[in-house]
């Protein structure tokens, strides 16, 4: 069973759209969280992105990845 991937995004983010498209071609279970609709999610992103709301930010377990590639997410999920 693969790890659950938490994908933090916001509307209008081209990098988010690109990562979403790439992740859709994997077998990963992805939970999407819109940081503009969830203040706690925005705070979690700021906590790992030097106080900025940089998206996409992905969490795999305790590991955080700021603006990762699909390959980086897949590798984190496999670890």
N, CA, C and O atoms as a DFTB+ gen file, in Angstrom:
316 C
 N C O
     1  1       0.843      -1.189       0.000
     2  2       0.000       0.000       0.000
     3  2       0.882       1.244       0.000
     4  3       1.835       1.340       0.774
     5  1       0.565       2.172      -0.853
     6  2       1.387       3.375      -0.925
     7  2       0.924       4.404       0.104
     8  3      -0.208       4.357       0.587
     9  1       1.805       5.316       0.423
    10  2       1.514       6.360       1.399
    11  2       0.479       7.332       0.849
    12  3       0.365       7.517      -0.363
    13  1      -0.273       7.951       1.755
    14  2      -1.209       8.992       1.346
    15  2      -0.435      10.278       1.149
    16  3       0.373      10.675       1.988
    17  1      -0.696      10.916       0.028
    18  2      -0.032      12.161      -0.340
    19  2      -1.009      13.303      -0.096
    20  3      -2.124      13.294      -0.617
    21  1      -0.587      14.294       0.701
    22  2      -1.402      15.483       0.922
    23  2      -0.860      16.588       0.031
    24  3       0.290      17.009       0.161
    25  1      -1.700      17.042      -0.863
    26  2      -1.322      17.996      -1.909
    27  2      -1.994      19.335      -1.599
    28  3      -3.207      19.474      -1.754
    29  1      -1.209      20.315      -1.163
    30  2      -1.710      21.636      -0.811
    31  2      -1.558      22.561      -2.020
    32  3      -0.473      22.683      -2.589
    33  1      -2.652      23.206      -2.400
    34  2      -2.696      23.994      -3.626
    35  2      -3.574      25.224      -3.410
    36  3      -4.173      25.403      -2.350
    37  1      -3.634      26.070      -4.443
    38  2      -4.566      27.193      -4.464
    39  2      -5.031      27.411      -5.897
    40  3      -4.310      27.078      -6.838
    41  1      -6.228      27.967      -6.075
    42  2      -6.731      28.230      -7.425
    43  2      -5.819      29.172      -8.203
    44  3      -5.231      30.090      -7.631
    45  1      -5.707      28.941      -9.495
    46  2      -4.917      29.800     -10.367
    47  2      -3.437      29.499     -10.394
    48  3      -2.680      30.189     -11.077
    49  1      -3.008      28.486      -9.669
    50  2      -1.583      28.142      -9.595
    51  2      -1.229      27.160     -10.716
    52  3      -1.655      26.005     -10.699
    53  1      -0.455      27.628     -11.676
    54  2      -0.042      26.784     -12.791
    55  2       0.844      25.630     -12.364
    56  3       0.739      24.533     -12.912
    57  1       1.718      25.863     -11.392
    58  2       2.578      24.788     -10.902
    59  2       1.734      23.701     -10.238
    60  3       2.040      22.513     -10.342
    61  1       0.661      24.126      -9.550
    62  2      -0.250      23.161      -8.926
    63  2      -0.954      22.327      -9.992
    64  3      -1.068      21.109      -9.861
    65  1      -1.419      22.981     -11.035
    66  2      -2.107      22.266     -12.115
    67  2      -1.184      21.254     -12.773
    68  3      -1.599      20.136     -13.078
    69  1       0.057      21.641     -12.991
    70  2       1.022      20.738     -13.622
    71  2       1.302      19.528     -12.725
    72  3       1.355      18.395     -13.202
    73  1       1.480      19.777     -11.426
    74  2       1.748      18.664     -10.515
    75  2       0.520      17.767     -10.406
    76  3       0.656      16.543     -10.390
    77  1      -0.666      18.346     -10.332
    78  2      -1.903      17.558     -10.261
    79  2      -2.000      16.624     -11.474
    80  3      -2.323      15.444     -11.335
    81  1      -1.720      17.163     -12.649
    82  2      -1.792      16.346     -13.868
    83  2      -0.803      15.189     -13.798
    84  3      -1.141      14.058     -14.147
    85  1       0.400      15.465     -13.355
    86  2       1.406      14.408     -13.244
    87  2       1.033      13.360     -12.211
    88  3       1.198      12.163     -12.448
    89  1       0.533      13.804     -11.069
    90  2       0.154      12.867     -10.015
    91  2      -1.033      12.005     -10.426
    92  3      -1.168      10.870      -9.968
    93  1      -1.893      12.541     -11.289
    94  2      -3.056      11.767     -11.735
    95  2      -2.638      10.561     -12.568
    96  3      -3.423       9.631     -12.751
    97  1      -1.417      10.572     -13.070
    98  2      -0.920       9.449     -13.870
    99  2      -0.152       8.427     -13.027
   100  3       0.461       7.503     -13.563
   101  1      -0.191       8.603     -11.705
   102  2       0.448       7.642     -10.804
   103  2      -0.641       6.854     -10.080
   104  3      -1.829       7.141     -10.225
   105  1      -0.226       5.869      -9.307
   106  2      -1.194       5.106      -8.513
   107  2      -1.283       5.615      -7.079
   108  3      -1.834       4.935      -6.213
   109  1      -0.752       6.793      -6.822
   110  2      -0.754       7.347      -5.479
   111  2      -2.160       7.794      -5.064
   112  3      -2.955       8.243      -5.891
   113  1      -2.443       7.663      -3.779
   114  2      -3.661       8.217      -3.198
   115  2      -3.348       9.652      -2.811
   116  3      -2.468       9.899      -1.987
   117  1      -4.068      10.600      -3.406
   118  2      -3.768      12.020      -3.196
   119  2      -4.968      12.698      -2.551
   120  3      -6.092      12.599      -3.043
   121  1      -4.715      13.382      -1.451
   122  2      -5.733      14.191      -0.779
   123  2      -5.393      15.647      -1.070
   124  3      -4.329      16.125      -0.679
   125  1      -6.285      16.351      -1.750
   126  2      -6.035      17.751      -2.127
   127  2      -6.618      18.697      -1.088
   128  3      -7.723      18.487      -0.588
   129  1      -5.856      19.748      -0.770
   130  2      -6.283      20.739       0.208
   131  2      -6.049      22.127      -0.387
   132  3      -4.918      22.490      -0.711
   133  1      -7.124      22.897      -0.528
   134  2      -7.048      24.263      -1.040
   135  2      -6.699      25.183       0.130
   136  3      -7.503      25.342       1.049
   137  1      -5.519      25.788       0.108
   138  2      -5.086      26.622       1.240
   139  2      -5.898      27.906       1.364
   140  3      -5.878      28.537       2.421
   141  1      -6.609      28.308       0.320
   142  2      -7.454      29.496       0.414
   143  2      -8.768      29.204       1.121
   144  3      -9.469      30.130       1.530
   145  1      -9.110      27.930       1.270
   146  2     -10.341      27.550       1.961
   147  2     -10.078      26.979       3.350
   148  3     -11.019      26.712       4.096
   149  1      -8.811      26.791       3.704
   150  2      -8.470      26.148       4.969
   151  2      -7.303      26.894       5.625
   152  3      -6.145      26.658       5.280
   153  1      -7.606      27.795       6.569
   154  2      -6.541      28.582       7.214
   155  2      -5.479      27.722       7.905
   156  3      -4.303      28.085       7.920
   157  1      -5.888      26.584       8.475
   158  2      -4.909      25.704       9.113
   159  2      -3.948      25.110       8.086
   160  3      -2.761      24.938       8.363
   161  1      -4.465      24.802       6.907
   162  2      -3.617      24.281       5.836
   163  2      -2.626      25.345       5.384
   164  3      -1.451      25.050       5.164
   165  1      -3.098      26.581       5.246
   166  2      -2.197      27.674       4.855
   167  2      -1.092      27.847       5.902
   168  3       0.064      28.081       5.551
   169  1      -1.441      27.733       7.165
   170  2      -0.446      27.846       8.238
   171  2       0.554      26.696       8.172
   172  3       1.745      26.895       8.410
   173  1       0.078      25.503       7.853
   174  2       0.991      24.350       7.740
   175  2       1.985      24.564       6.608
   176  3       3.162      24.233       6.744
   177  1       1.514      25.120       5.486
   178  2       2.410      25.407       4.367
   179  2       3.433      26.466       4.777
   180  3       4.626      26.302       4.520
   181  1       2.984      27.542       5.407
   182  2       3.918      28.594       5.840
   183  2       4.988      28.044       6.786
   184  3       6.134      28.492       6.768
   185  1       4.602      27.071       7.611
   186  2       5.531      26.493       8.575
   187  2       6.703      25.774       7.917
   188  3       7.780      25.690       8.506
   189  1       6.515      25.260       6.717
   190  2       7.588      24.526       6.039
   191  2       8.177      25.291       4.853
   192  3       9.109      24.817       4.204
   193  1       7.627      26.480       4.572
   194  2       8.079      27.251       3.402
   195  2       8.564      28.642       3.813
   196  3       8.271      29.638       3.151
   197  1       9.305      28.690       4.909
   198  2       9.926      29.935       5.361
   199  2       8.930      31.080       5.512
   200  3       9.238      32.228       5.192
   201  1       7.732      30.757       6.003
   202  2       6.722      31.775       6.253
   203  2       5.903      32.171       5.039
   204  3       5.039      33.042       5.138
   205  1       6.156      31.553       3.902
   206  2       5.446      31.885       2.666
   207  2       4.400      30.815       2.340
   208  3       4.516      29.665       2.764
   209  1       3.402      31.208       1.594
   210  2       2.383      30.253       1.155
   211  2       2.745      29.729      -0.234
   212  3       2.043      29.982      -1.213
   213  1       3.857      28.991      -0.298
   214  2       4.344      28.439      -1.555
   215  2       3.588      27.146      -1.859
   216  3       3.593      26.196      -1.076
   217  1       2.948      27.146      -3.004
   218  2       2.257      25.947      -3.460
   219  2       2.715      25.621      -4.871
   220  3       3.080      26.526      -5.622
   221  1       2.704      24.361      -5.243
   222  2       2.241      23.248      -4.441
   223  2       3.228      22.879      -3.339
   224  3       4.444      22.929      -3.523
   225  1       2.676      22.514      -2.208
   226  2       3.438      21.897      -1.135
   227  2       2.792      20.549      -0.885
   228  3       1.568      20.429      -0.834
   229  1       3.629      19.540      -0.731
   230  2       3.139      18.175      -0.567
   231  2       3.710      17.602       0.722
   232  3       4.883      17.791       1.042
   233  1       2.850      16.897       1.453
   234  2       3.275      16.178       2.644
   235  2       3.065      14.697       2.400
   236  3       2.004      14.269       1.944
   237  1       4.098      13.919       2.710
   238  2       4.012      12.463       2.670
   239  2       4.477      12.014       4.048
   240  3       5.675      12.000       4.334
   241  1       3.525      11.649       4.899
   242  2       3.871      11.375       6.290
   243  2       4.416      12.650       6.917
   244  3       3.779      13.701       6.847
   245  1       5.578      12.563       7.523
   246  2       6.208      13.726       8.156
   247  2       7.077      14.530       7.187
   248  3       7.563      15.603       7.545
   249  1       7.277      14.032       5.981
   250  2       8.141      14.700       5.004
   251  2       7.349      15.768       4.253
   252  3       6.222      15.537       3.817
   253  1       7.966      16.942       4.114
   254  2       7.343      18.019       3.345
   255  2       8.189      18.309       2.110
   256  3       9.418      18.270       2.154
   257  1       7.504      18.598       1.012
   258  2       8.155      18.901      -0.263
   259  2       7.527      20.184      -0.799
   260  3       6.322      20.237      -1.045
   261  1       8.343      21.210      -0.978
   262  2       7.850      22.494      -1.480
   263  2       8.142      22.570      -2.973
   264  3       9.292      22.471      -3.399
   265  1       7.084      22.746      -3.759
   266  2       7.156      22.806      -5.224
   267  2       7.937      21.612      -5.803
   268  3       8.905      21.789      -6.543
   269  1       7.496      20.399      -5.449
   270  2       8.230      19.212      -5.902
   271  2       7.860      18.790      -7.314
   272  3       6.842      19.212      -7.863
   273  1       8.702      17.953      -7.885
   274  2       8.373      17.291      -9.150
   275  2       7.554      16.033      -8.823
   276  3       7.509      15.590      -7.676
   277  1       6.920      15.479      -9.835
   278  2       6.178      14.232      -9.651
   279  2       7.142      13.152      -9.170
   280  3       6.806      12.379      -8.273
   281  1       8.326      13.093      -9.752
   282  2       9.310      12.071      -9.360
   283  2       9.681      12.197      -7.882
   284  3       9.851      11.181      -7.207
   285  1       9.807      13.408      -7.373
   286  2      10.132      13.607      -5.962
   287  2       9.002      13.113      -5.056
   288  3       9.259      12.523      -4.007
   289  1       7.763      13.352      -5.458
   290  2       6.619      12.889      -4.679
   291  2       6.549      11.367      -4.688
   292  3       6.338      10.744      -3.647
   293  1       6.724      10.775      -5.856
   294  2       6.689       9.314      -5.975
   295  2       7.791       8.701      -5.107
   296  3       7.552       7.715      -4.410
   297  1       8.986       9.275      -5.145
   298  2      10.095       8.745      -4.335
   299  2       9.810       8.857      -2.844
   300  3      10.105       7.934      -2.085
   301  1       9.241       9.977      -2.421
   302  2       8.907      10.156      -1.008
   303  2       7.852       9.153      -0.564
   304  3       7.922       8.619       0.544
   305  1       6.879       8.898      -1.426
   306  2       5.817       7.944      -1.098
   307  2       6.355       6.513      -1.024
   308  3       5.848       5.693      -0.259
   309  1       7.369       6.224      -1.812
   310  2       7.948       4.887      -1.835
   311  2       8.883       4.643      -0.666
   312  3       9.132       3.496      -0.297
   313  1       9.399       5.710      -0.083
   314  2      10.383       5.576       1.008
   315  2       9.744       5.116       2.308
   316  3      10.436       4.957       3.313
